[in-house]
Amino acid sequence: MTIRPYKPSDAAMITSWLKSEYLMRRWCANRYEHYPVTPEDMKAYHERYIDGQHSRAMTMTDGRDIVGYITLRTPADDSTEQRLGFVIVDDSRRGRGLGKALVSMAVEYAFATLGATKVSLGVFENNPSAIHCYEAVGFRRVTVPITESYFCMGETWNCIEMELTISDRERLRDMTLEELWQLFPIDLTPYQPQWRDWAEEKIDNISVLLSEYAPIINHIGSTAIPGIQAKPIIDILVEIAPDADWQRIKKEMETAGYIFMSSSDTRMSFNQGYTPKGYAERVFHIHFHAVGDNDEIRFRDYLNTHRTAARKYESLKLGLLPRYRNDRDGYTEAKSAFVRKVLEIAKSGSK
């Protein structure tokens, strides 16, 4: 995926994504006066409001097709801020991570190319998928003196103000391991049915994103074991051929908005949902292994078919929590003997 300056010839494709007036109003509020929005309307809006200096329009492509559109503008009272708007992706490709990729690239452009120190945006309260997208990139909600609102479709629509500063991004990068553990403590919560839905959605996204690599993708970890308490973090295992272009995969994951964490010869890990203010609503750990390196699946399957073992695992975790709430390495190591024992039993075929 790449972003480039918008071209007038892009308008026909972009306006075709606005399938209803409701979607159009959530996209632009009342900035376009009537529905449907035509390519000529878009051309006229750009000629009036997009000057290429204080306001810019960018188009995202997948190397062949137009798949997204976004604007950036400098507020009149703050030259160090860029404000995002008009965020939209190809509606036929929703659920593939395009929104996060588009916003991530726009943020990087604002910081690296335009020299911004803050990126802000407003999003309607009635647009939860967009709110989730922005939070996944790292935006946080902020309180403003006056809530922005618009009268749309016979209703008053209120906005949520969100922002991401360059110091927010650098803070996570510069924090020590101990500081990270304090900001992101281990918490165990009762099993939530939506974890499976979130995992399936993420698996679909990554399957499309990396389709050329024929990935084998599974939901693993305690959130994949109904009935036991777990950290509310969705673990996903992605198996890739060992001779695949792992560096290219890394770049594609980062472009799609995932944060690279670590790597070895045939393993990589990414996360999503960590912010300088703590966890976002949805948090993911994405583990890349070479095909066949998948003991995590064997462990998951054994606990799902042996409930006594699953309850013992839950009891072990609950017992470790008071000591290791802010020590992830210690917590993982303290569970390792139990995990090894279960894997030995599972591999031997014993009950």
Secondary structure, DSSP 8 states (H G I E B T S, - for coil): -EEEE--GGGHHHHHHT--SHHHHHHHHTTSS-SSS--HHHHHHHHHHH--SSSEEEEEEESSSSEEEEEEEE--TT-TTEEEEEEEEE-GGGTTSSHHHHHHHHHHHHHHHTS--SEEEEEEETT-HHHHHHHHHHT-EE---SS--EEEETTEEEEEEEEEEEHHHHHHHHH--HHHHHHHS----B---THHHHHHHHHHHHHHHHTGGG--EEEEESGGGSTTS-B-S-EEEEEEE-TTS-HHHHHHHHHHTT-EEEEEETTEEEEEEEEETTEEEEEEEEEEEEETT--HHHHHHHHHHH-HHHHHHHHHHHHHHHHHHTT-HHHHHHHHHHHHHHHHHHHHHT--
